[in-house]
Amino acid sequence: MSLLEDYEQQFGALTAEATAKIGTIPNQSGKQRQTTVSDVERVFDEAKELIEQMDLEVRDLPSSARPRASARVKSYSEEISRLQKEFRRAQVQMADMHQGRDELLGPDDPYHSEDQRSRLLDNTERMQKTTNRLEEGYKMALETEEVGRGIMDNLHRDRETITRARDRLRGVDQDLGKSGRLLNAMVRRVYQNRIILAVVGLLMVGIIAVSIYFAVR
């Protein structure tokens, strides 16, 4: 099993846990409810960390397998966003239930539950906006990293191209050097052969001259 598949299994277990706990929030109260809310927030944090790890693993995959894996990771991020919306709805539903209970029991301050519900909605909205900004910042960082990775890949390819061209030029220089040495050797042989022919010719002329001289005497 690859590391990405292991992350995906962990993510599936976390989302199942979050779904189960979110469903129990409207029926809980007091310390039990607070514990469940804290557990769900912890699950969301762990799930987001897993998505970040999966993003890194996808970048290391071969280009042929990267699009499909990237689409899966994107669907996981959308799943977390959906669960967060359900989480907020469960909290609002919980506030509505407590408000109805206070109205039935006749609370001392009739505006207390409504005030509490408004604060909860405001806090939830602010948290969501902060989360959205963080997610946008993270996406921008990933895109910047991807652009930088592409530039580095291009530079690496350009460097390899330049290195191959330099090696070819070096090979051409070596071939030209060998050709020049061979040509010089051939020229030297030609001069040597000419000198040898000249010496042989002079010797033959001398021998003929001596022969004629003795023949005339």
Wavefront OBJ file of the C-alpha trace (Angstrom):
o trace
v 0.000 0.000 0.000
v 1.337 3.436 -0.921
v 1.564 6.311 1.542
v -1.204 8.152 -0.341
v -3.577 5.181 0.015
v -2.790 5.005 3.738
v -3.650 8.707 4.094
v -6.905 8.101 2.215
v -7.907 5.300 4.588
v -7.153 7.504 7.596
v -9.199 10.299 6.026
v -12.162 7.949 5.513
v -12.065 6.912 9.177
v -11.931 10.547 10.314
v -14.886 11.628 8.158
v -16.935 8.686 9.413
v -16.123 9.676 12.994
v -17.031 13.337 12.318
v -20.352 12.361 10.687
v -21.318 10.164 13.639
v -20.422 12.800 16.251
v -22.140 15.650 14.389
v -25.373 13.668 14.386
v -25.341 13.439 18.182
v -24.743 17.138 18.921
v -28.410 18.337 18.862
v -29.356 15.670 21.418
v -26.582 16.489 23.881
v -26.116 19.187 26.483
v -23.622 20.490 28.969
v -20.184 18.949 29.277
v -21.017 16.062 26.961
v -21.911 18.471 24.164
v -18.745 20.494 24.714
v -16.656 17.316 24.545
v -18.328 16.247 21.293
v -17.821 19.695 19.732
v -14.138 19.615 20.712
v -13.796 16.107 19.254
v -15.342 17.188 15.947
v -13.033 20.223 15.723
v -10.060 17.949 16.421
v -11.183 15.574 13.664
v -11.445 18.488 11.222
v -7.899 19.613 12.087
v -6.518 16.099 11.580
v -8.433 15.691 8.300
v -7.061 18.975 6.945
v -3.520 17.920 7.875
v -4.083 14.659 5.991
v -5.292 16.599 2.926
v -2.097 18.685 3.037
v -0.012 15.513 3.216
v -1.964 14.012 0.312
v -1.329 17.184 -1.726
v 2.406 16.725 -1.201
v 2.230 13.039 -2.143
v 0.290 13.842 -5.356
v 3.075 16.209 -6.453
v 5.558 13.328 -6.309
v 3.412 10.999 -8.476
v 4.168 10.410 -12.185
v 2.455 12.916 -14.477
v 0.140 10.190 -15.845
v -1.289 9.360 -12.396
v -1.309 12.893 -10.995
v -4.645 14.237 -12.442
v -6.791 11.391 -11.047
v -5.151 11.540 -7.616
v -5.464 15.342 -7.559
v -9.189 15.059 -8.305
v -9.603 12.649 -5.367
v -7.824 15.016 -3.004
v -10.026 17.883 -4.209
v -13.142 15.808 -3.474
v -11.803 15.147 0.043
v -11.455 18.889 0.609
v -15.030 19.404 -0.584
v -16.175 16.632 1.784
v -14.591 18.450 4.727
v -16.325 21.694 3.709
v -19.664 19.848 3.573
v -19.130 18.324 7.016
v -18.206 21.718 8.443
v -21.518 23.112 7.164
v -23.379 20.215 8.789
v -21.435 20.894 11.984
v -22.533 24.534 11.986
v -26.145 23.540 11.271
v -26.050 21.082 14.177
v -24.770 23.828 16.478
v -27.489 26.217 15.337
v -30.098 23.484 15.761
v -28.772 22.847 19.230
v -29.102 26.569 20.062
v -32.684 26.584 18.722
v -33.580 23.584 20.849
v -32.201 25.247 23.967
v -34.024 28.432 23.141
v -37.308 26.494 22.860
v -36.656 24.777 26.143
v -35.957 28.119 27.843
v -39.176 29.521 26.434
v -41.146 26.529 27.776
v -39.521 26.765 31.197
v -39.936 30.538 31.307
v -36.375 31.850 31.727
v -35.700 34.854 33.897
v -34.195 36.704 30.916
v -36.269 36.066 27.756
v -33.588 37.637 25.607
v -30.762 35.482 26.930
v -31.213 32.502 24.566
v -31.717 34.712 21.522
v -28.634 36.686 22.467
v -26.666 33.499 22.925
v -27.846 32.168 19.564
v -26.847 35.407 17.812
v -23.392 35.316 19.378
v -22.985 31.697 18.367
v -23.967 32.464 14.775
v -21.643 35.482 14.676
v -18.746 33.472 16.083
v -19.432 30.629 13.680
v -19.528 33.035 10.736
v -16.271 34.672 11.796
v -14.612 31.283 12.201
v -15.799 30.255 8.752
v -14.479 33.457 7.182
v -11.135 32.966 8.912
v -11.042 29.337 7.748
v -11.855 30.392 4.173
v -9.072 32.986 4.220
v -6.606 30.431 5.545
v -7.662 27.930 2.888
v -7.304 30.559 0.149
v -3.867 31.492 1.464
v -2.877 27.833 1.525
v -4.128 27.340 -2.046
v -2.147 30.389 -3.177
v 0.947 29.010 -1.464
v 0.451 25.657 -3.209
v -0.026 27.372 -6.571
v 3.098 29.466 -6.012
v 5.008 26.334 -5.073
v 3.715 24.614 -8.215
v 4.832 27.551 -10.389
v 8.228 27.545 -8.711
v 8.508 23.798 -9.247
v 7.674 24.281 -12.934
v 10.330 26.999 -13.271
v 12.893 24.770 -11.577
v 11.985 21.900 -13.905
v 12.403 24.185 -16.942
v 15.740 25.426 -15.656
v 16.840 21.852 -15.056
v 15.866 20.868 -18.610
v 17.631 23.947 -20.004
v 20.747 23.096 -18.034
v 20.691 19.538 -19.373
v 20.266 20.874 -22.923
v 23.198 23.267 -22.471
v 25.301 20.481 -20.967
v 24.554 18.160 -23.891
v 25.377 20.933 -26.389
v 28.626 21.646 -24.591
v 29.506 17.953 -24.603
v 28.775 17.790 -28.337
v 30.969 20.839 -28.964
v 33.702 19.299 -26.868
v 33.422 16.111 -28.938
v 33.587 18.150 -32.146
v 36.698 19.951 -30.856
v 38.297 16.616 -30.044
v 37.435 15.285 -33.507
v 38.853 18.425 -35.123
v 42.010 18.056 -33.028
v 42.405 14.435 -34.134
v 41.776 15.417 -37.768
v 44.344 18.216 -37.517
v 46.979 15.887 -36.054
v 46.254 13.303 -38.745
v 46.545 15.930 -41.472
v 49.848 17.189 -40.053
v 51.159 13.632 -39.967
v 50.133 13.125 -43.589
v 51.861 16.378 -44.616
v 55.029 15.319 -42.805
v 54.963 11.948 -44.591
v 54.572 13.691 -47.946
v 57.605 15.890 -47.219
v 59.583 12.889 -46.014
v 58.701 10.937 -49.157
v 59.752 13.861 -51.336
v 63.080 14.166 -49.542
v 63.649 10.429 -49.864
v 62.839 10.559 -53.592
v 65.179 13.516 -54.046
v 68.015 11.695 -52.269
v 67.393 8.532 -54.274
v 67.346 10.603 -57.473
v 70.647 12.290 -56.584
v 72.206 8.940 -55.767
v 71.081 7.514 -59.093
v 72.402 10.538 -60.963
v 75.723 10.231 -59.128
v 75.951 6.512 -59.884
v 75.182 7.126 -63.563
v 77.768 9.918 -63.716
v 80.458 7.736 -62.130
v 79.592 4.880 -64.467
v 79.882 7.131 -67.523
v 83.183 8.542 -66.278
v 84.791 5.131 -65.878
v 83.321 3.947 -69.143
v 84.862 6.867 -71.064
v 88.310 6.295 -69.560
l 1 2 3 4 5 6 7 8 9 10 11 12 13 14 15 16 17 18 19 20 21 22 23 24 25 26 27 28 29 30 31 32 33 34 35 36 37 38 39 40 41 42 43 44 45 46 47 48 49 50 51 52 53 54 55 56 57 58 59 60 61 62 63 64 65 66 67 68 69 70 71 72 73 74 75 76 77 78 79 80 81 82 83 84 85 86 87 88 89 90 91 92 93 94 95 96 97 98 99 100 101 102 103 104 105 106 107 108 109 110 111 112 113 114 115 116 117 118 119 120 121 122 123 124 125 126 127 128 129 130 131 132 133 134 135 136 137 138 139 140 141 142 143 144 145 146 147 148 149 150 151 152 153 154 155 156 157 158 159 160 161 162 163 164 165 166 167 168 169 170 171 172 173 174 175 176 177 178 179 180 181 182 183 184 185 186 187 188 189 190 191 192 193 194 195 196 197 198 199 200 201 202 203 204 205 206 207 208 209 210 211 212 213 214 215 216 217
